Amino acid sequence: MLQIDESKAKRAFKALYKHEKTRQTNGIQWIWLMINTFNPVDLGKGRPTRVPLKHAIQSANTRRCLFTKDPQRTYKDLLVSKKIKGIHKVISISKLKKEYTAEAKQQLFSEFDVFMADQPVLTSLPNLLGRQWYKKRKEPIPVDLTKKDIQKEIRKAAKSTYMNFHTGSCCAIKLASTEHNMIQAYENLIESIETIVKTVPGGAENIRSLQVKTAESTSLPVYEAEALDENENEERDSDSEEEEEEKE
């Protein structure tokens, strides 16, 4: 298991919060965890990996929109019958296709804080929603509406962050916000480690560093792998080349 140096990590969060305080900006700033790997990772363009957090990054005021299969009425009635809380709008795939122009999608994007999607429709959404939803990190997060306890599923989704490594050696996930205090942000880091290590191919040995930052700050390290000696580097490079040859 990857070991976090508590004092080093807390120093990084302290510096980050101090930086944000001196900026005196209005509004909430996201705190991002940057995951850097030795070898490129490709988890595909499917379902993002749910990463549980100790302190939710969504709040009671978070407005959520849910994308579902057809017919839309079936899912609206399902949520009503089960008295599901925390979902403020339901839109089916066919309605999104037929009734939402580019302008309407932009308005929808601005109206809601979080977008969720029933798992079967998740892969259809990138083409329907457009690049800005994913570029600005408002991509829909998966929920399983076949679960017996849908309310619990919604709560778990709301209390998690999501990791979506495409081809490359770096991935950013929302870890906390400046609404959280420094200790809560640190505790979210510790809570996230197990899932991150399990998800990244190669596990802890493939993680080069973990850094925290806001949109306007520099990246501050909370974990850095020990320097590899020359032989280990050669072995890692050789393994990587062999994997590429096998793919070809």
KEVEXKE-13657 format. One record per residue (C-alpha): residue number from 1; x, y, z. Coordinates in steps of 0.25 Angstrom, whole numbers, plus 2048, in hexadecimal, padded with zeros to 3 digits. Example, Ala and Ser with C-alpha at 12.3 -4.5 7.8 and 13.67 -1.06 7.14 Angstrom:
! residues 2
k: 1 | c1: 831 | c2: 7EE | c3: 81F
k: 2 | c1: 837 | c2: 7FC | c3: 81D
! end
This chain:
! residues 248
k: 1 | c1: 800 | c2: 800 | c3: 800
k: 2 | c1: 805 | c2: 80E | c3: 7FD
k: 3 | c1: 809 | c2: 815 | c3: 809
k: 4 | c1: 806 | c2: 824 | c3: 80B
k: 5 | c1: 80F | c2: 82C | c3: 814
k: 6 | c1: 805 | c2: 833 | c3: 81D
k: 7 | c1: 80E | c2: 83F | c3: 820
k: 8 | c1: 812 | c2: 842 | c3: 812
k: 9 | c1: 804 | c2: 841 | c3: 80D
k: 10 | c1: 7FE | c2: 84A | c3: 818
k: 11 | c1: 809 | c2: 854 | c3: 814
k: 12 | c1: 805 | c2: 854 | c3: 806
k: 13 | c1: 7F6 | c2: 856 | c3: 80A
k: 14 | c1: 7FA | c2: 861 | c3: 813
k: 15 | c1: 802 | c2: 868 | c3: 809
k: 16 | c1: 7F6 | c2: 866 | c3: 7FF
k: 17 | c1: 7EC | c2: 86C | c3: 808
k: 18 | c1: 7F5 | c2: 878 | c3: 80C
k: 19 | c1: 7F7 | c2: 87B | c3: 7FD
k: 20 | c1: 7E8 | c2: 87B | c3: 7FB
k: 21 | c1: 7E6 | c2: 884 | c3: 807
k: 22 | c1: 7F0 | c2: 88E | c3: 802
k: 23 | c1: 7E9 | c2: 88F | c3: 7F4
k: 24 | c1: 7DC | c2: 893 | c3: 7FB
k: 25 | c1: 7D3 | c2: 88E | c3: 7EF
k: 26 | c1: 7C4 | c2: 88D | c3: 7F0
k: 27 | c1: 7BE | c2: 87F | c3: 7EE
k: 28 | c1: 7C2 | c2: 871 | c3: 7F1
k: 29 | c1: 7CF | c2: 86B | c3: 7EB
k: 30 | c1: 7D0 | c2: 85D | c3: 7E8
k: 31 | c1: 7DC | c2: 855 | c3: 7EE
k: 32 | c1: 7E2 | c2: 84B | c3: 7E4
k: 33 | c1: 7EA | c2: 83F | c3: 7E6
k: 34 | c1: 7F4 | c2: 83D | c3: 7DA
k: 35 | c1: 7F7 | c2: 82E | c3: 7D8
k: 36 | c1: 804 | c2: 82C | c3: 7D0
k: 37 | c1: 809 | c2: 81E | c3: 7CC
k: 38 | c1: 815 | c2: 818 | c3: 7C7
k: 39 | c1: 80F | c2: 811 | c3: 7BB
k: 40 | c1: 803 | c2: 816 | c3: 7B3
k: 41 | c1: 7F5 | c2: 812 | c3: 7B8
k: 42 | c1: 7E9 | c2: 80F | c3: 7AF
k: 43 | c1: 7DC | c2: 80C | c3: 7B6
k: 44 | c1: 7D4 | c2: 80E | c3: 7AA
k: 45 | c1: 7C9 | c2: 818 | c3: 7A8
k: 46 | c1: 7BE | c2: 810 | c3: 7AF
k: 47 | c1: 7B9 | c2: 812 | c3: 7BE
k: 48 | c1: 7C2 | c2: 81A | c3: 7C7
k: 49 | c1: 7C7 | c2: 814 | c3: 7D3
k: 50 | c1: 7C0 | c2: 818 | c3: 7E0
k: 51 | c1: 7C9 | c2: 81C | c3: 7EB
k: 52 | c1: 7C3 | c2: 81D | c3: 7F9
k: 53 | c1: 7C6 | c2: 829 | c3: 801
k: 54 | c1: 7C5 | c2: 82B | c3: 810
k: 55 | c1: 7BF | c2: 839 | c3: 80E
k: 56 | c1: 7B5 | c2: 83B | c3: 803
k: 57 | c1: 7B9 | c2: 846 | c3: 7F8
k: 58 | c1: 7AA | c2: 848 | c3: 7F5
k: 59 | c1: 7A1 | c2: 84F | c3: 7FF
k: 60 | c1: 793 | c2: 850 | c3: 803
k: 61 | c1: 792 | c2: 85C | c3: 7F9
k: 62 | c1: 797 | c2: 854 | c3: 7ED
k: 63 | c1: 78E | c2: 853 | c3: 7E1
k: 64 | c1: 78E | c2: 846 | c3: 7DA
k: 65 | c1: 789 | c2: 842 | c3: 7CC
k: 66 | c1: 787 | c2: 833 | c3: 7C9
k: 67 | c1: 788 | c2: 82D | c3: 7BB
k: 68 | c1: 780 | c2: 820 | c3: 7B8
k: 69 | c1: 77B | c2: 816 | c3: 7AE
k: 70 | c1: 76E | c2: 818 | c3: 7A8
k: 71 | c1: 763 | c2: 819 | c3: 7AB
k: 72 | c1: 765 | c2: 825 | c3: 7B4
k: 73 | c1: 758 | c2: 824 | c3: 7BB
k: 74 | c1: 75C | c2: 816 | c3: 7C1
k: 75 | c1: 768 | c2: 81C | c3: 7C8
k: 76 | c1: 761 | c2: 828 | c3: 7CD
k: 77 | c1: 756 | c2: 81F | c3: 7D3
k: 78 | c1: 761 | c2: 816 | c3: 7D8
k: 79 | c1: 768 | c2: 821 | c3: 7E0
k: 80 | c1: 75A | c2: 827 | c3: 7E5
k: 81 | c1: 755 | c2: 819 | c3: 7E9
k: 82 | c1: 762 | c2: 816 | c3: 7F1
k: 83 | c1: 762 | c2: 825 | c3: 7F7
k: 84 | c1: 770 | c2: 827 | c3: 7F2
k: 85 | c1: 776 | c2: 834 | c3: 7F6
k: 86 | c1: 782 | c2: 83C | c3: 7F0
k: 87 | c1: 77E | c2: 83B | c3: 7E1
k: 88 | c1: 778 | c2: 848 | c3: 7DC
k: 89 | c1: 776 | c2: 844 | c3: 7CD
k: 90 | c1: 775 | c2: 838 | c3: 7C4
k: 91 | c1: 778 | c2: 838 | c3: 7B5
k: 92 | c1: 777 | c2: 82B | c3: 7AC
k: 93 | c1: 780 | c2: 829 | c3: 7A1
k: 94 | c1: 776 | c2: 82B | c3: 796
k: 95 | c1: 771 | c2: 838 | c3: 79C
k: 96 | c1: 780 | c2: 83D | c3: 79D
k: 97 | c1: 781 | c2: 839 | c3: 78E
k: 98 | c1: 774 | c2: 83F | c3: 789
k: 99 | c1: 771 | c2: 84B | c3: 792
k: 100 | c1: 77F | c2: 851 | c3: 797
k: 101 | c1: 785 | c2: 85A | c3: 78D
k: 102 | c1: 794 | c2: 85F | c3: 78F
k: 103 | c1: 78E | c2: 86B | c3: 796
k: 104 | c1: 785 | c2: 863 | c3: 79F
k: 105 | c1: 791 | c2: 85A | c3: 7A3
k: 106 | c1: 799 | c2: 866 | c3: 7A6
k: 107 | c1: 78E | c2: 86B | c3: 7AF
k: 108 | c1: 78D | c2: 85D | c3: 7B6
k: 109 | c1: 79C | c2: 85D | c3: 7B8
k: 110 | c1: 79B | c2: 86A | c3: 7C0
k: 111 | c1: 78E | c2: 866 | c3: 7C7
k: 112 | c1: 793 | c2: 859 | c3: 7CE
k: 113 | c1: 7A0 | c2: 857 | c3: 7D7
k: 114 | c1: 7A1 | c2: 848 | c3: 7D5
k: 115 | c1: 79C | c2: 83E | c3: 7CA
k: 116 | c1: 799 | c2: 830 | c3: 7CC
k: 117 | c1: 796 | c2: 825 | c3: 7C2
k: 118 | c1: 790 | c2: 817 | c3: 7C3
k: 119 | c1: 79B | c2: 80E | c3: 7BF
k: 120 | c1: 795 | c2: 808 | c3: 7B2
k: 121 | c1: 795 | c2: 816 | c3: 7AC
k: 122 | c1: 7A2 | c2: 81B | c3: 7B1
k: 123 | c1: 7AA | c2: 818 | c3: 7A4
k: 124 | c1: 7A0 | c2: 81F | c3: 79B
k: 125 | c1: 7A1 | c2: 82D | c3: 7A2
k: 126 | c1: 7AF | c2: 832 | c3: 79D
k: 127 | c1: 7A9 | c2: 833 | c3: 78F
k: 128 | c1: 79C | c2: 839 | c3: 794
k: 129 | c1: 7A1 | c2: 843 | c3: 79E
k: 130 | c1: 7AE | c2: 848 | c3: 797
k: 131 | c1: 7BC | c2: 84A | c3: 79B
k: 132 | c1: 7BA | c2: 856 | c3: 7A5
k: 133 | c1: 7B3 | c2: 84D | c3: 7AF
k: 134 | c1: 7C0 | c2: 844 | c3: 7B0
k: 135 | c1: 7CA | c2: 84F | c3: 7AE
k: 136 | c1: 7C4 | c2: 857 | c3: 7B9
k: 137 | c1: 7C3 | c2: 84A | c3: 7C2
k: 138 | c1: 7B4 | c2: 84A | c3: 7C2
k: 139 | c1: 7B3 | c2: 83C | c3: 7BC
k: 140 | c1: 7A8 | c2: 834 | c3: 7C1
k: 141 | c1: 7AB | c2: 82A | c3: 7CC
k: 142 | c1: 7A5 | c2: 81C | c3: 7CC
k: 143 | c1: 79A | c2: 817 | c3: 7D5
k: 144 | c1: 793 | c2: 809 | c3: 7D5
k: 145 | c1: 784 | c2: 80B | c3: 7D5
k: 146 | c1: 782 | c2: 7FC | c3: 7D6
k: 147 | c1: 787 | c2: 7FC | c3: 7E4
k: 148 | c1: 77D | c2: 7F8 | c3: 7EE
k: 149 | c1: 780 | c2: 804 | c3: 7F7
k: 150 | c1: 781 | c2: 810 | c3: 7EC
k: 151 | c1: 782 | c2: 81A | c3: 7F7
k: 152 | c1: 78E | c2: 814 | c3: 7FD
k: 153 | c1: 794 | c2: 813 | c3: 7EF
k: 154 | c1: 792 | c2: 822 | c3: 7ED
k: 155 | c1: 798 | c2: 825 | c3: 7FA
k: 156 | c1: 7A4 | c2: 81D | c3: 7F7
k: 157 | c1: 7A6 | c2: 823 | c3: 7EA
k: 158 | c1: 7A5 | c2: 831 | c3: 7F0
k: 159 | c1: 7AF | c2: 82E | c3: 7FB
k: 160 | c1: 7B9 | c2: 829 | c3: 7F1
k: 161 | c1: 7C3 | c2: 82F | c3: 7E7
k: 162 | c1: 7C6 | c2: 829 | c3: 7D9
k: 163 | c1: 7D2 | c2: 824 | c3: 7D2
k: 164 | c1: 7D3 | c2: 823 | c3: 7C3
k: 165 | c1: 7E0 | c2: 820 | c3: 7BD
k: 166 | c1: 7E1 | c2: 821 | c3: 7AE
k: 167 | c1: 7EE | c2: 81E | c3: 7A7
k: 168 | c1: 7F9 | c2: 825 | c3: 7AE
k: 169 | c1: 801 | c2: 826 | c3: 7BB
k: 170 | c1: 7F9 | c2: 830 | c3: 7C3
k: 171 | c1: 7EB | c2: 831 | c3: 7C8
k: 172 | c1: 7E4 | c2: 83C | c3: 7D0
k: 173 | c1: 7D9 | c2: 839 | c3: 7DA
k: 174 | c1: 7D1 | c2: 843 | c3: 7E3
k: 175 | c1: 7D6 | c2: 840 | c3: 7F1
k: 176 | c1: 7CF | c2: 84B | c3: 7F9
k: 177 | c1: 7CC | c2: 85A | c3: 7F8
k: 178 | c1: 7CF | c2: 866 | c3: 800
k: 179 | c1: 7C2 | c2: 864 | c3: 808
k: 180 | c1: 7C9 | c2: 859 | c3: 80F
k: 181 | c1: 7D4 | c2: 85C | c3: 819
k: 182 | c1: 7E2 | c2: 857 | c3: 818
k: 183 | c1: 7E0 | c2: 84A | c3: 820
k: 184 | c1: 7D4 | c2: 846 | c3: 818
k: 185 | c1: 7DB | c2: 848 | c3: 80B
k: 186 | c1: 7E7 | c2: 83F | c3: 811
k: 187 | c1: 7DD | c2: 834 | c3: 816
k: 188 | c1: 7D7 | c2: 834 | c3: 808
k: 189 | c1: 7E5 | c2: 831 | c3: 802
k: 190 | c1: 7E7 | c2: 826 | c3: 80C
k: 191 | c1: 7D9 | c2: 820 | c3: 809
k: 192 | c1: 7DC | c2: 820 | c3: 7FA
k: 193 | c1: 7E9 | c2: 819 | c3: 7FA
k: 194 | c1: 7E4 | c2: 80B | c3: 7FA
k: 195 | c1: 7DB | c2: 80C | c3: 7EF
k: 196 | c1: 7E5 | c2: 814 | c3: 7E6
k: 197 | c1: 7F0 | c2: 809 | c3: 7E9
k: 198 | c1: 7E6 | c2: 7FE | c3: 7E5
k: 199 | c1: 7E1 | c2: 805 | c3: 7D8
k: 200 | c1: 7EF | c2: 809 | c3: 7D2
k: 201 | c1: 7F5 | c2: 7FD | c3: 7CB
k: 202 | c1: 802 | c2: 7FA | c3: 7D2
k: 203 | c1: 7FC | c2: 7FF | c3: 7DF
k: 204 | c1: 805 | c2: 807 | c3: 7E8
k: 205 | c1: 812 | c2: 803 | c3: 7E0
k: 206 | c1: 80D | c2: 80B | c3: 7D4
k: 207 | c1: 809 | c2: 818 | c3: 7DC
k: 208 | c1: 814 | c2: 822 | c3: 7DA
k: 209 | c1: 80E | c2: 82D | c3: 7E2
k: 210 | c1: 802 | c2: 833 | c3: 7E8
k: 211 | c1: 800 | c2: 842 | c3: 7E9
k: 212 | c1: 7F5 | c2: 84C | c3: 7ED
k: 213 | c1: 7F2 | c2: 859 | c3: 7E7
k: 214 | c1: 7E7 | c2: 863 | c3: 7E4
k: 215 | c1: 7E4 | c2: 869 | c3: 7D6
k: 216 | c1: 7ED | c2: 874 | c3: 7D9
k: 217 | c1: 7F8 | c2: 86E | c3: 7E2
k: 218 | c1: 805 | c2: 866 | c3: 7DF
k: 219 | c1: 804 | c2: 857 | c3: 7E2
k: 220 | c1: 809 | c2: 853 | c3: 7EF
k: 221 | c1: 80E | c2: 845 | c3: 7F2
k: 222 | c1: 807 | c2: 83C | c3: 7FC
k: 223 | c1: 80E | c2: 830 | c3: 7F8
k: 224 | c1: 81A | c2: 82D | c3: 7EF
k: 225 | c1: 820 | c2: 81F | c3: 7EC
k: 226 | c1: 82E | c2: 81C | c3: 7F0
k: 227 | c1: 838 | c2: 81E | c3: 7E5
k: 228 | c1: 83B | c2: 812 | c3: 7DD
k: 229 | c1: 849 | c2: 80E | c3: 7DB
k: 230 | c1: 84E | c2: 80C | c3: 7CC
k: 231 | c1: 84B | c2: 7FD | c3: 7CB
k: 232 | c1: 83D | c2: 7FF | c3: 7D0
k: 233 | c1: 83B | c2: 80A | c3: 7C6
k: 234 | c1: 840 | c2: 801 | c3: 7BB
k: 235 | c1: 837 | c2: 7F5 | c3: 7BF
k: 236 | c1: 82B | c2: 7FE | c3: 7C0
k: 237 | c1: 82E | c2: 804 | c3: 7B2
k: 238 | c1: 830 | c2: 7F6 | c3: 7AC
k: 239 | c1: 823 | c2: 7F1 | c3: 7B2
k: 240 | c1: 81B | c2: 7FD | c3: 7AC
k: 241 | c1: 821 | c2: 7FA | c3: 79F
k: 242 | c1: 81D | c2: 7EC | c3: 79F
k: 243 | c1: 80F | c2: 7EF | c3: 7A3
k: 244 | c1: 80E | c2: 7F9 | c3: 797
k: 245 | c1: 814 | c2: 7EE | c3: 78D
k: 246 | c1: 809 | c2: 7E4 | c3: 792
k: 247 | c1: 7FE | c2: 7EE | c3: 78F
k: 248 | c1: 803 | c2: 7F0 | c3: 781
! end
